[in-house]
Amino acid sequence: MACFQNAAVSIHFFKQRTFHLIHGFSIRLKSFMHNTSEDLEILNCFGVRHRQVKIIQPIECSWVPPNWDERLLCCDGAAKGNPGRAGAGVVVRDAGCDFVGAMSIGLGRTNNFLAELYGVIVGLEWAMKWSVRKILVKSDSIGAITAFKNSNLPWFARQRWRRIQDYYVSIRFVHTY
């Protein structure tokens, strides 16, 4: 119910006021849309400028256990701030998907990429104690996986990486989400 101060109600004034409010709020619009035809029709009707969003295709994710002669290392690293206080963690499973162990390490002040690298390095060094010579490393960092596959590590990690490579018969890297 609105009070029009004894003025006649005008549909033209109502439409004009509605369009004005929609335009005012569309500047502050921070939500998202799904690019349905109905969304686009409504936005076009009110003259709201919009941009289409990318249509995101679902990515199929699955979990596969390691081969019977491998151990699985699920590694991750993170920094609060970039750089900032950082840490890394590793979970180890055997071929039967049974939990073998988990560890975490504080890394001091570093960036996300180095935290991911150190998560893998420390995990591989730690896994040597089980005398398994084949390892499957899963990480959510494509950059870290690429660095290990190409042996393109920072100078201060290269010697540790060479020692790890000499110990293991096989190290497989898999990206996971």
PyMOL commands that place a pseudoatom at each C-alpha (Angstrom):
pseudoatom trace, name=CA, resn=MET, resi=1, chain=A, elem=C, hetatm=0, pos=[0.000, 0.000, 0.000]
pseudoatom trace, name=CA, resn=ALA, resi=2, chain=A, elem=C, hetatm=0, pos=[1.461, 3.331, -0.978]
pseudoatom trace, name=CA, resn=CYS, resi=3, chain=A, elem=C, hetatm=0, pos=[0.446, 6.851, -0.131]
pseudoatom trace, name=CA, resn=PHE, resi=4, chain=A, elem=C, hetatm=0, pos=[0.462, 9.230, -3.101]
pseudoatom trace, name=CA, resn=GLN, resi=5, chain=A, elem=C, hetatm=0, pos=[-0.407, 12.345, -1.097]
pseudoatom trace, name=CA, resn=ASN, resi=6, chain=A, elem=C, hetatm=0, pos=[-3.854, 12.653, -2.669]
pseudoatom trace, name=CA, resn=ALA, resi=7, chain=A, elem=C, hetatm=0, pos=[-2.381, 12.517, -6.182]
pseudoatom trace, name=CA, resn=ALA, resi=8, chain=A, elem=C, hetatm=0, pos=[-3.846, 10.436, -8.969]
pseudoatom trace, name=CA, resn=VAL, resi=9, chain=A, elem=C, hetatm=0, pos=[-2.134, 7.083, -9.524]
pseudoatom trace, name=CA, resn=SER, resi=10, chain=A, elem=C, hetatm=0, pos=[-0.325, 7.049, -12.845]
pseudoatom trace, name=CA, resn=ILE, resi=11, chain=A, elem=C, hetatm=0, pos=[0.801, 3.796, -14.455]
pseudoatom trace, name=CA, resn=HIS, resi=12, chain=A, elem=C, hetatm=0, pos=[3.313, 5.774, -16.504]
pseudoatom trace, name=CA, resn=PHE, resi=13, chain=A, elem=C, hetatm=0, pos=[4.901, 7.180, -13.326]
pseudoatom trace, name=CA, resn=PHE, resi=14, chain=A, elem=C, hetatm=0, pos=[4.955, 3.684, -11.772]
pseudoatom trace, name=CA, resn=LYS, resi=15, chain=A, elem=C, hetatm=0, pos=[6.738, 2.158, -14.828]
pseudoatom trace, name=CA, resn=GLN, resi=16, chain=A, elem=C, hetatm=0, pos=[9.187, 5.047, -14.976]
pseudoatom trace, name=CA, resn=ARG, resi=17, chain=A, elem=C, hetatm=0, pos=[10.015, 4.726, -11.272]
pseudoatom trace, name=CA, resn=THR, resi=18, chain=A, elem=C, hetatm=0, pos=[10.427, 0.911, -11.588]
pseudoatom trace, name=CA, resn=PHE, resi=19, chain=A, elem=C, hetatm=0, pos=[12.828, 1.230, -14.545]
pseudoatom trace, name=CA, resn=HIS, resi=20, chain=A, elem=C, hetatm=0, pos=[14.785, 3.904, -12.669]
pseudoatom trace, name=CA, resn=LEU, resi=21, chain=A, elem=C, hetatm=0, pos=[15.186, 1.673, -9.587]
pseudoatom trace, name=CA, resn=ILE, resi=22, chain=A, elem=C, hetatm=0, pos=[16.195, -1.354, -11.685]
pseudoatom trace, name=CA, resn=HIS, resi=23, chain=A, elem=C, hetatm=0, pos=[18.868, 0.640, -13.504]
pseudoatom trace, name=CA, resn=GLY, resi=24, chain=A, elem=C, hetatm=0, pos=[20.151, 2.024, -10.213]
pseudoatom trace, name=CA, resn=PHE, resi=25, chain=A, elem=C, hetatm=0, pos=[20.463, -1.424, -8.657]
pseudoatom trace, name=CA, resn=SER, resi=26, chain=A, elem=C, hetatm=0, pos=[21.868, -3.059, -11.803]
pseudoatom trace, name=CA, resn=ILE, resi=27, chain=A, elem=C, hetatm=0, pos=[25.059, -1.038, -11.339]
pseudoatom trace, name=CA, resn=ARG, resi=28, chain=A, elem=C, hetatm=0, pos=[25.595, -2.769, -8.009]
pseudoatom trace, name=CA, resn=LEU, resi=29, chain=A, elem=C, hetatm=0, pos=[24.602, -6.205, -9.325]
pseudoatom trace, name=CA, resn=LYS, resi=30, chain=A, elem=C, hetatm=0, pos=[27.229, -8.688, -8.219]
pseudoatom trace, name=CA, resn=SER, resi=31, chain=A, elem=C, hetatm=0, pos=[25.302, -11.915, -8.544]
pseudoatom trace, name=CA, resn=PHE, resi=32, chain=A, elem=C, hetatm=0, pos=[25.488, -14.401, -11.364]
pseudoatom trace, name=CA, resn=MET, resi=33, chain=A, elem=C, hetatm=0, pos=[23.083, -15.749, -13.911]
pseudoatom trace, name=CA, resn=HIS, resi=34, chain=A, elem=C, hetatm=0, pos=[22.806, -19.031, -15.700]
pseudoatom trace, name=CA, resn=ASN, resi=35, chain=A, elem=C, hetatm=0, pos=[22.342, -17.606, -19.222]
pseudoatom trace, name=CA, resn=THR, resi=36, chain=A, elem=C, hetatm=0, pos=[18.866, -19.035, -19.536]
pseudoatom trace, name=CA, resn=SER, resi=37, chain=A, elem=C, hetatm=0, pos=[16.705, -17.430, -22.170]
pseudoatom trace, name=CA, resn=GLU, resi=38, chain=A, elem=C, hetatm=0, pos=[14.343, -16.192, -19.439]
pseudoatom trace, name=CA, resn=ASP, resi=39, chain=A, elem=C, hetatm=0, pos=[17.180, -14.401, -17.602]
pseudoatom trace, name=CA, resn=LEU, resi=40, chain=A, elem=C, hetatm=0, pos=[18.336, -12.706, -20.791]
pseudoatom trace, name=CA, resn=GLU, resi=41, chain=A, elem=C, hetatm=0, pos=[14.786, -11.651, -21.775]
pseudoatom trace, name=CA, resn=ILE, resi=42, chain=A, elem=C, hetatm=0, pos=[14.186, -10.011, -18.399]
pseudoatom trace, name=CA, resn=LEU, resi=43, chain=A, elem=C, hetatm=0, pos=[17.515, -8.200, -18.418]
pseudoatom trace, name=CA, resn=ASN, resi=44, chain=A, elem=C, hetatm=0, pos=[17.002, -7.011, -21.995]
pseudoatom trace, name=CA, resn=CYS, resi=45, chain=A, elem=C, hetatm=0, pos=[13.441, -5.868, -21.237]
pseudoatom trace, name=CA, resn=PHE, resi=46, chain=A, elem=C, hetatm=0, pos=[14.656, -3.622, -18.441]
pseudoatom trace, name=CA, resn=GLY, resi=47, chain=A, elem=C, hetatm=0, pos=[17.688, -2.456, -20.417]
pseudoatom trace, name=CA, resn=VAL, resi=48, chain=A, elem=C, hetatm=0, pos=[20.151, -3.821, -17.880]
pseudoatom trace, name=CA, resn=ARG, resi=49, chain=A, elem=C, hetatm=0, pos=[23.644, -4.189, -19.279]
pseudoatom trace, name=CA, resn=HIS, resi=50, chain=A, elem=C, hetatm=0, pos=[24.960, -7.675, -18.680]
pseudoatom trace, name=CA, resn=ARG, resi=51, chain=A, elem=C, hetatm=0, pos=[27.685, -9.975, -19.785]
pseudoatom trace, name=CA, resn=GLN, resi=52, chain=A, elem=C, hetatm=0, pos=[27.310, -13.621, -20.439]
pseudoatom trace, name=CA, resn=VAL, resi=53, chain=A, elem=C, hetatm=0, pos=[29.095, -15.989, -18.132]
pseudoatom trace, name=CA, resn=LYS, resi=54, chain=A, elem=C, hetatm=0, pos=[31.105, -18.933, -19.279]
pseudoatom trace, name=CA, resn=ILE, resi=55, chain=A, elem=C, hetatm=0, pos=[29.135, -22.114, -19.436]
pseudoatom trace, name=CA, resn=ILE, resi=56, chain=A, elem=C, hetatm=0, pos=[30.929, -24.462, -17.111]
pseudoatom trace, name=CA, resn=GLN, resi=57, chain=A, elem=C, hetatm=0, pos=[30.997, -28.083, -18.132]
pseudoatom trace, name=CA, resn=PRO, resi=58, chain=A, elem=C, hetatm=0, pos=[31.049, -30.553, -15.264]
pseudoatom trace, name=CA, resn=ILE, resi=59, chain=A, elem=C, hetatm=0, pos=[34.333, -32.381, -14.793]
pseudoatom trace, name=CA, resn=GLU, resi=60, chain=A, elem=C, hetatm=0, pos=[34.112, -36.055, -13.997]
pseudoatom trace, name=CA, resn=CYS, resi=61, chain=A, elem=C, hetatm=0, pos=[36.145, -36.929, -10.927]
pseudoatom trace, name=CA, resn=SER, resi=62, chain=A, elem=C, hetatm=0, pos=[36.904, -40.419, -9.728]
pseudoatom trace, name=CA, resn=TRP, resi=63, chain=A, elem=C, hetatm=0, pos=[39.214, -42.046, -7.265]
pseudoatom trace, name=CA, resn=VAL, resi=64, chain=A, elem=C, hetatm=0, pos=[41.366, -44.941, -8.375]
pseudoatom trace, name=CA, resn=PRO, resi=65, chain=A, elem=C, hetatm=0, pos=[43.548, -46.854, -5.919]
pseudoatom trace, name=CA, resn=PRO, resi=66, chain=A, elem=C, hetatm=0, pos=[47.261, -47.207, -6.631]
pseudoatom trace, name=CA, resn=ASN, resi=67, chain=A, elem=C, hetatm=0, pos=[48.688, -50.278, -8.323]
pseudoatom trace, name=CA, resn=TRP, resi=68, chain=A, elem=C, hetatm=0, pos=[49.287, -53.295, -6.074]
pseudoatom trace, name=CA, resn=ASP, resi=69, chain=A, elem=C, hetatm=0, pos=[53.021, -52.519, -5.758]
pseudoatom trace, name=CA, resn=GLU, resi=70, chain=A, elem=C, hetatm=0, pos=[52.647, -48.756, -5.165]
pseudoatom trace, name=CA, resn=ARG, resi=71, chain=A, elem=C, hetatm=0, pos=[51.926, -46.416, -2.298]
pseudoatom trace, name=CA, resn=LEU, resi=72, chain=A, elem=C, hetatm=0, pos=[49.656, -43.435, -2.869]
pseudoatom trace, name=CA, resn=LEU, resi=73, chain=A, elem=C, hetatm=0, pos=[50.749, -40.049, -1.546]
pseudoatom trace, name=CA, resn=CYS, resi=74, chain=A, elem=C, hetatm=0, pos=[48.060, -37.368, -1.537]
pseudoatom trace, name=CA, resn=CYS, resi=75, chain=A, elem=C, hetatm=0, pos=[49.997, -34.123, -1.078]
pseudoatom trace, name=CA, resn=ASP, resi=76, chain=A, elem=C, hetatm=0, pos=[48.871, -30.547, -0.559]
pseudoatom trace, name=CA, resn=GLY, resi=77, chain=A, elem=C, hetatm=0, pos=[50.407, -27.285, 0.517]
pseudoatom trace, name=CA, resn=ALA, resi=78, chain=A, elem=C, hetatm=0, pos=[49.002, -23.848, 1.245]
pseudoatom trace, name=CA, resn=ALA, resi=79, chain=A, elem=C, hetatm=0, pos=[50.025, -20.395, 2.390]
pseudoatom trace, name=CA, resn=LYS, resi=80, chain=A, elem=C, hetatm=0, pos=[47.797, -17.960, 4.234]
pseudoatom trace, name=CA, resn=GLY, resi=81, chain=A, elem=C, hetatm=0, pos=[48.542, -14.928, 2.158]
pseudoatom trace, name=CA, resn=ASN, resi=82, chain=A, elem=C, hetatm=0, pos=[50.867, -15.271, -0.770]
pseudoatom trace, name=CA, resn=PRO, resi=83, chain=A, elem=C, hetatm=0, pos=[53.509, -15.225, 0.598]
pseudoatom trace, name=CA, resn=GLY, resi=84, chain=A, elem=C, hetatm=0, pos=[52.461, -15.932, 4.140]
pseudoatom trace, name=CA, resn=ARG, resi=85, chain=A, elem=C, hetatm=0, pos=[52.465, -18.562, 6.854]
pseudoatom trace, name=CA, resn=ALA, resi=86, chain=A, elem=C, hetatm=0, pos=[52.604, -21.876, 5.030]
pseudoatom trace, name=CA, resn=GLY, resi=87, chain=A, elem=C, hetatm=0, pos=[52.324, -25.577, 5.651]
pseudoatom trace, name=CA, resn=ALA, resi=88, chain=A, elem=C, hetatm=0, pos=[51.993, -28.856, 3.824]
pseudoatom trace, name=CA, resn=GLY, resi=89, chain=A, elem=C, hetatm=0, pos=[50.443, -32.233, 4.473]
pseudoatom trace, name=CA, resn=VAL, resi=90, chain=A, elem=C, hetatm=0, pos=[50.562, -35.768, 3.116]
pseudoatom trace, name=CA, resn=VAL, resi=91, chain=A, elem=C, hetatm=0, pos=[48.253, -38.764, 3.464]
pseudoatom trace, name=CA, resn=VAL, resi=92, chain=A, elem=C, hetatm=0, pos=[49.605, -42.200, 2.483]
pseudoatom trace, name=CA, resn=ARG, resi=93, chain=A, elem=C, hetatm=0, pos=[47.499, -45.181, 1.387]
pseudoatom trace, name=CA, resn=ASP, resi=94, chain=A, elem=C, hetatm=0, pos=[48.448, -48.629, 0.213]
pseudoatom trace, name=CA, resn=ALA, resi=95, chain=A, elem=C, hetatm=0, pos=[47.112, -50.610, -2.761]
pseudoatom trace, name=CA, resn=GLY, resi=96, chain=A, elem=C, hetatm=0, pos=[44.170, -51.852, -0.702]
pseudoatom trace, name=CA, resn=CYS, resi=97, chain=A, elem=C, hetatm=0, pos=[43.173, -48.225, -0.037]
pseudoatom trace, name=CA, resn=ASP, resi=98, chain=A, elem=C, hetatm=0, pos=[44.050, -48.680, 3.611]
pseudoatom trace, name=CA, resn=PHE, resi=99, chain=A, elem=C, hetatm=0, pos=[45.359, -45.717, 5.554]
pseudoatom trace, name=CA, resn=VAL, resi=100, chain=A, elem=C, hetatm=0, pos=[49.100, -46.018, 6.186]
pseudoatom trace, name=CA, resn=GLY, resi=101, chain=A, elem=C, hetatm=0, pos=[49.946, -42.650, 7.666]
pseudoatom trace, name=CA, resn=ALA, resi=102, chain=A, elem=C, hetatm=0, pos=[49.589, -38.889, 7.595]
pseudoatom trace, name=CA, resn=MET, resi=103, chain=A, elem=C, hetatm=0, pos=[51.913, -36.038, 8.361]
pseudoatom trace, name=CA, resn=SER, resi=104, chain=A, elem=C, hetatm=0, pos=[51.998, -32.271, 8.252]
pseudoatom trace, name=CA, resn=ILE, resi=105, chain=A, elem=C, hetatm=0, pos=[54.770, -29.721, 8.383]
pseudoatom trace, name=CA, resn=GLY, resi=106, chain=A, elem=C, hetatm=0, pos=[54.999, -26.012, 9.028]
pseudoatom trace, name=CA, resn=LEU, resi=107, chain=A, elem=C, hetatm=0, pos=[57.071, -24.208, 6.426]
pseudoatom trace, name=CA, resn=GLY, resi=108, chain=A, elem=C, hetatm=0, pos=[57.344, -20.733, 7.883]
pseudoatom trace, name=CA, resn=ARG, resi=109, chain=A, elem=C, hetatm=0, pos=[56.771, -17.856, 5.474]
pseudoatom trace, name=CA, resn=THR, resi=110, chain=A, elem=C, hetatm=0, pos=[56.631, -18.853, 1.804]
pseudoatom trace, name=CA, resn=ASN, resi=111, chain=A, elem=C, hetatm=0, pos=[54.254, -18.855, -1.169]
pseudoatom trace, name=CA, resn=ASN, resi=112, chain=A, elem=C, hetatm=0, pos=[51.633, -21.368, -2.323]
pseudoatom trace, name=CA, resn=PHE, resi=113, chain=A, elem=C, hetatm=0, pos=[53.764, -22.870, -5.084]
pseudoatom trace, name=CA, resn=LEU, resi=114, chain=A, elem=C, hetatm=0, pos=[56.716, -23.635, -2.793]
pseudoatom trace, name=CA, resn=ALA, resi=115, chain=A, elem=C, hetatm=0, pos=[54.335, -25.040, -0.176]
pseudoatom trace, name=CA, resn=GLU, resi=116, chain=A, elem=C, hetatm=0, pos=[52.991, -27.452, -2.811]
pseudoatom trace, name=CA, resn=LEU, resi=117, chain=A, elem=C, hetatm=0, pos=[56.544, -28.412, -3.865]
pseudoatom trace, name=CA, resn=TYR, resi=118, chain=A, elem=C, hetatm=0, pos=[57.669, -29.019, -0.303]
pseudoatom trace, name=CA, resn=GLY, resi=119, chain=A, elem=C, hetatm=0, pos=[54.538, -31.064, 0.387]
pseudoatom trace, name=CA, resn=VAL, resi=120, chain=A, elem=C, hetatm=0, pos=[55.569, -33.495, -2.350]
pseudoatom trace, name=CA, resn=ILE, resi=121, chain=A, elem=C, hetatm=0, pos=[59.292, -33.509, -1.456]
pseudoatom trace, name=CA, resn=VAL, resi=122, chain=A, elem=C, hetatm=0, pos=[58.750, -34.038, 2.264]
pseudoatom trace, name=CA, resn=GLY, resi=123, chain=A, elem=C, hetatm=0, pos=[56.085, -36.667, 1.538]
pseudoatom trace, name=CA, resn=LEU, resi=124, chain=A, elem=C, hetatm=0, pos=[58.386, -38.609, -0.768]
pseudoatom trace, name=CA, resn=GLU, resi=125, chain=A, elem=C, hetatm=0, pos=[61.241, -38.448, 1.742]
pseudoatom trace, name=CA, resn=TRP, resi=126, chain=A, elem=C, hetatm=0, pos=[58.919, -39.568, 4.527]
pseudoatom trace, name=CA, resn=ALA, resi=127, chain=A, elem=C, hetatm=0, pos=[57.558, -42.488, 2.448]
pseudoatom trace, name=CA, resn=MET, resi=128, chain=A, elem=C, hetatm=0, pos=[61.067, -43.938, 2.072]
pseudoatom trace, name=CA, resn=LYS, resi=129, chain=A, elem=C, hetatm=0, pos=[60.715, -45.465, 5.543]
pseudoatom trace, name=CA, resn=TRP, resi=130, chain=A, elem=C, hetatm=0, pos=[58.191, -48.038, 4.224]
pseudoatom trace, name=CA, resn=SER, resi=131, chain=A, elem=C, hetatm=0, pos=[60.746, -49.422, 1.727]
pseudoatom trace, name=CA, resn=VAL, resi=132, chain=A, elem=C, hetatm=0, pos=[58.311, -49.192, -1.158]
pseudoatom trace, name=CA, resn=ARG, resi=133, chain=A, elem=C, hetatm=0, pos=[60.085, -48.321, -4.392]
pseudoatom trace, name=CA, resn=LYS, resi=134, chain=A, elem=C, hetatm=0, pos=[57.059, -47.281, -6.476]
pseudoatom trace, name=CA, resn=ILE, resi=135, chain=A, elem=C, hetatm=0, pos=[55.012, -44.215, -5.618]
pseudoatom trace, name=CA, resn=LEU, resi=136, chain=A, elem=C, hetatm=0, pos=[51.897, -42.531, -7.018]
pseudoatom trace, name=CA, resn=VAL, resi=137, chain=A, elem=C, hetatm=0, pos=[51.739, -38.834, -6.086]
pseudoatom trace, name=CA, resn=LYS, resi=138, chain=A, elem=C, hetatm=0, pos=[48.396, -37.020, -6.340]
pseudoatom trace, name=CA, resn=SER, resi=139, chain=A, elem=C, hetatm=0, pos=[48.274, -33.250, -6.035]
pseudoatom trace, name=CA, resn=ASP, resi=140, chain=A, elem=C, hetatm=0, pos=[45.846, -30.469, -6.914]
pseudoatom trace, name=CA, resn=SER, resi=141, chain=A, elem=C, hetatm=0, pos=[48.710, -28.256, -8.121]
pseudoatom trace, name=CA, resn=ILE, resi=142, chain=A, elem=C, hetatm=0, pos=[49.303, -28.555, -11.860]
pseudoatom trace, name=CA, resn=GLY, resi=143, chain=A, elem=C, hetatm=0, pos=[52.276, -26.214, -11.501]
pseudoatom trace, name=CA, resn=ALA, resi=144, chain=A, elem=C, hetatm=0, pos=[53.977, -28.459, -8.937]
pseudoatom trace, name=CA, resn=ILE, resi=145, chain=A, elem=C, hetatm=0, pos=[53.305, -31.619, -10.965]
pseudoatom trace, name=CA, resn=THR, resi=146, chain=A, elem=C, hetatm=0, pos=[54.724, -29.989, -14.102]
pseudoatom trace, name=CA, resn=ALA, resi=147, chain=A, elem=C, hetatm=0, pos=[57.802, -28.826, -12.190]
pseudoatom trace, name=CA, resn=PHE, resi=148, chain=A, elem=C, hetatm=0, pos=[58.498, -32.357, -10.950]
pseudoatom trace, name=CA, resn=LYS, resi=149, chain=A, elem=C, hetatm=0, pos=[57.832, -34.023, -14.307]
pseudoatom trace, name=CA, resn=ASN, resi=150, chain=A, elem=C, hetatm=0, pos=[60.230, -31.613, -16.056]
pseudoatom trace, name=CA, resn=SER, resi=151, chain=A, elem=C, hetatm=0, pos=[62.717, -31.561, -13.142]
pseudoatom trace, name=CA, resn=ASN, resi=152, chain=A, elem=C, hetatm=0, pos=[62.357, -27.780, -13.220]
pseudoatom trace, name=CA, resn=LEU, resi=153, chain=A, elem=C, hetatm=0, pos=[62.602, -27.102, -9.494]
pseudoatom trace, name=CA, resn=PRO, resi=154, chain=A, elem=C, hetatm=0, pos=[64.126, -24.135, -7.664]
pseudoatom trace, name=CA, resn=TRP, resi=155, chain=A, elem=C, hetatm=0, pos=[67.863, -24.534, -7.082]
pseudoatom trace, name=CA, resn=PHE, resi=156, chain=A, elem=C, hetatm=0, pos=[67.474, -25.137, -3.341]
pseudoatom trace, name=CA, resn=ALA, resi=157, chain=A, elem=C, hetatm=0, pos=[65.245, -28.220, -3.895]
pseudoatom trace, name=CA, resn=ARG, resi=158, chain=A, elem=C, hetatm=0, pos=[67.126, -29.884, -6.768]
pseudoatom trace, name=CA, resn=GLN, resi=159, chain=A, elem=C, hetatm=0, pos=[69.537, -31.958, -4.682]
pseudoatom trace, name=CA, resn=ARG, resi=160, chain=A, elem=C, hetatm=0, pos=[66.731, -33.372, -2.529]
pseudoatom trace, name=CA, resn=TRP, resi=161, chain=A, elem=C, hetatm=0, pos=[64.757, -34.162, -5.701]
pseudoatom trace, name=CA, resn=ARG, resi=162, chain=A, elem=C, hetatm=0, pos=[67.761, -35.994, -7.254]
pseudoatom trace, name=CA, resn=ARG, resi=163, chain=A, elem=C, hetatm=0, pos=[68.197, -38.086, -4.078]
pseudoatom trace, name=CA, resn=ILE, resi=164, chain=A, elem=C, hetatm=0, pos=[64.489, -38.972, -4.181]
pseudoatom trace, name=CA, resn=GLN, resi=165, chain=A, elem=C, hetatm=0, pos=[64.708, -39.927, -7.869]
pseudoatom trace, name=CA, resn=ASP, resi=166, chain=A, elem=C, hetatm=0, pos=[67.696, -42.172, -7.162]
pseudoatom trace, name=CA, resn=TYR, resi=167, chain=A, elem=C, hetatm=0, pos=[65.818, -44.005, -4.405]
pseudoatom trace, name=CA, resn=TYR, resi=168, chain=A, elem=C, hetatm=0, pos=[62.507, -44.747, -6.156]
pseudoatom trace, name=CA, resn=VAL, resi=169, chain=A, elem=C, hetatm=0, pos=[62.141, -47.076, -9.149]
pseudoatom trace, name=CA, resn=SER, resi=170, chain=A, elem=C, hetatm=0, pos=[58.978, -45.308, -10.278]
pseudoatom trace, name=CA, resn=ILE, resi=171, chain=A, elem=C, hetatm=0, pos=[57.269, -42.026, -9.343]
pseudoatom trace, name=CA, resn=ARG, resi=172, chain=A, elem=C, hetatm=0, pos=[53.970, -41.286, -11.091]
pseudoatom trace, name=CA, resn=PHE, resi=173, chain=A, elem=C, hetatm=0, pos=[52.276, -37.905, -10.821]
pseudoatom trace, name=CA, resn=VAL, resi=174, chain=A, elem=C, hetatm=0, pos=[48.525, -37.426, -11.217]
pseudoatom trace, name=CA, resn=HIS, resi=175, chain=A, elem=C, hetatm=0, pos=[46.568, -34.172, -11.003]
pseudoatom trace, name=CA, resn=THR, resi=176, chain=A, elem=C, hetatm=0, pos=[43.457, -34.313, -8.856]
pseudoatom trace, name=CA, resn=TYR, resi=177, chain=A, elem=C, hetatm=0, pos=[40.767, -31.711, -8.165]
for i in range(1, 177): cmd.bond("trace and resi %d" % i, "trace and resi %d" % (i + 1))
show_as sticks, trace
zoom trace
